[in-house]
Each structure stands twice: as C-alpha cells, then as structure tokens.
Amino acid sequence: MSLRGKDFRCEIDPALHEHLRIMAEFHDSDMGQLGAKLLEKAICGEFHEFKLLAQRLERSGIVRKAAENGGT
C-alpha cells in the first residue's frame, strides 16, 4: 500500500479546529483529509506569491541568483 503523501502534524487554534470540524461535517469528509486539502491550497497560494516576489526582486536587481554572487 502506498501513502498519499508525507506526514505532517501541527497544532492549530481551537477556534480554527472547530471551524475545520464543522466544514468537514458539512462536506461529509474526514477532518484530516479536509485539513490537508486546505493546507495544500494555502501553501500553493503562498508559494505562488513568494515566486512572484522573488522574480520581481531579481528583475529589479535587488536580489541576485546565488550562482552569480558566489552562493552568499
């Protein structure tokens, strides 16, 4: 049996945990599965913003690629 992905555990605010429980119940889903799906969406969105910022900084000359400045 293969695993879906790597295991990750964290603690969340009790109010957010309750919100997740309510949403999972509404969608007739497991809290863990719904939590993973929401976390993946949030990470994708944040990483997209991160990449855009890195590209803008690079184009403006504020940040250079590591290979160009000796890796420092």
N, C-alpha and C positions, 0 to 999 in steps of 0.2 A: 504494500500500500504506500503510495507516495503522498507526501504532505503538500498542502496547498501553498504554503509559504513558510517563511521563518517566523518563529515565535517571538512575540514582543509583549511585554506586560508593563503597565503603568498605572498610576493612581490618578483618578480624576475627582474633581469637586463633587461632593454628594448631590448637589442640585443637578449637575450635568448628568450624573449617573442615573438619577431619577428620570430626567428627560429622555435619556437613551432607553431606559426600561419601557417608558410609555410609547416611544416610537417603535420599538421592537415588538411590543404587544400589538400595536395597531397594524403593523405590517406582517404580523404572524411570523416573526423571524426570531432567530436566536440573538441575544444581546451581543455576544462576541462577534458574530458574523456581521451584524449591522455596524457595530463599533469599528471593526476592521475596514469595512467599506467606506465609512465616513472619514476615518483617519487617512486612508489611501487618497480619497478625493482632496482632503485638506493638504496633504503632502504634495500632491501633484500641482495644486494651485500655488502653494508657497514656492515650490521649486521653479515653476514657470516664472514667477515674479523675480526670483533670485537670478535666473539665467538672463532675463531681460536687463536687469540692473547691471550684471557683470558685463554684458555686451555693450551697454551704453557707456560704462566706465572705461572699457577698453577702447572704444571708438574715440572717446574724448581724450585719451592719453593719460588719464588719471591712474589707471592700473595697467601694468604691462604683463604679458604672459610670463610664467615662471622661467621658461627656457630662454627668454630674451634678457632676463636680468640675473642669470646665474642661479636661479632657483631660490632666491631670497625674497 
